[in-house]
Amino acid sequence: MSEPKYQSTRDYIAAKHAGDTETTSRIVREVGERFETRTTDGTEAAELLEATMTTRLGRKH
């Protein structure tokens, strides 16, 4: 994955590396809500989807 364009994706990746599933779930929910209400186009959701498939879950410290 290239450098993420969206802050939500960068935050998601950082949270997933940290093992913070509460934050990753919140970010996915928020991006989904923005897409459903057409506050964002599909590019943010597509970028986040790629991050969910390519980022490994780290351990929570």
KAURBEL-V118343 format. One record per residue. N is the residue number from 0. RES is the residue in one small letter. OMEGA is omega in radians with two decimals (* if undefined). D_LAST is the distance of its C-alpha to the last C-alpha in Angstrom with 1 decimal. Layout:
n:N res:RES omega:OMEGA d_last:D_LAST
n:N res:RES omega:OMEGA d_last:D_LAST
This chain:
n:0 res:m omega:3.08 d_last:25.4
n:1 res:s omega:-3.14 d_last:26.9
n:2 res:e omega:-3.12 d_last:25.5
n:3 res:p omega:3.12 d_last:24.9
n:4 res:k omega:-3.00 d_last:27.6
n:5 res:y omega:3.09 d_last:25.9
n:6 res:q omega:3.14 d_last:23.2
n:7 res:s omega:3.13 d_last:22.0
n:8 res:t omega:3.11 d_last:21.4
n:9 res:r omega:3.11 d_last:19.6
n:10 res:d omega:3.12 d_last:17.3
n:11 res:y omega:-3.12 d_last:16.8
n:12 res:i omega:3.13 d_last:16.0
n:13 res:a omega:-3.14 d_last:13.4
n:14 res:a omega:-3.13 d_last:11.7
n:15 res:k omega:3.08 d_last:12.2
n:16 res:h omega:3.14 d_last:10.7
n:17 res:a omega:-3.12 d_last:7.4
n:18 res:g omega:-3.07 d_last:7.9
n:19 res:d omega:-3.08 d_last:9.3
n:20 res:t omega:3.07 d_last:12.4
n:21 res:e omega:-3.14 d_last:13.9
n:22 res:t omega:3.13 d_last:14.4
n:23 res:t omega:3.12 d_last:15.7
n:24 res:s omega:3.12 d_last:18.1
n:25 res:r omega:-3.12 d_last:19.3
n:26 res:i omega:3.11 d_last:20.1
n:27 res:v omega:3.14 d_last:21.9
n:28 res:r omega:-3.12 d_last:23.8
n:29 res:e omega:3.13 d_last:24.8
n:30 res:v omega:3.08 d_last:26.0
n:31 res:g omega:3.12 d_last:27.9
n:32 res:e omega:3.11 d_last:29.6
n:33 res:r omega:3.12 d_last:30.6
n:34 res:f omega:-3.13 d_last:32.1
n:35 res:e omega:-3.13 d_last:33.9
n:36 res:t omega:3.12 d_last:35.5
n:37 res:r omega:3.03 d_last:36.3
n:38 res:t omega:3.08 d_last:34.5
n:39 res:t omega:3.06 d_last:33.3
n:40 res:d omega:-3.05 d_last:34.9
n:41 res:g omega:-3.07 d_last:33.3
n:42 res:t omega:3.10 d_last:31.9
n:43 res:e omega:3.14 d_last:28.7
n:44 res:a omega:3.14 d_last:28.2
n:45 res:a omega:3.12 d_last:29.2
n:46 res:e omega:3.12 d_last:26.8
n:47 res:l omega:3.10 d_last:23.9
n:48 res:l omega:3.11 d_last:25.1
n:49 res:e omega:3.12 d_last:25.1
n:50 res:a omega:3.13 d_last:21.5
n:51 res:t omega:-3.10 d_last:20.5
n:52 res:m omega:-3.02 d_last:22.5
n:53 res:t omega:-3.09 d_last:21.4
n:54 res:t omega:3.13 d_last:17.7
n:55 res:r omega:3.10 d_last:15.4
n:56 res:l omega:3.08 d_last:12.4
n:57 res:g omega:3.11 d_last:9.2
n:58 res:r omega:3.08 d_last:6.2
n:59 res:k omega:-3.11 d_last:3.8
n:60 res:h omega:* d_last:0.0
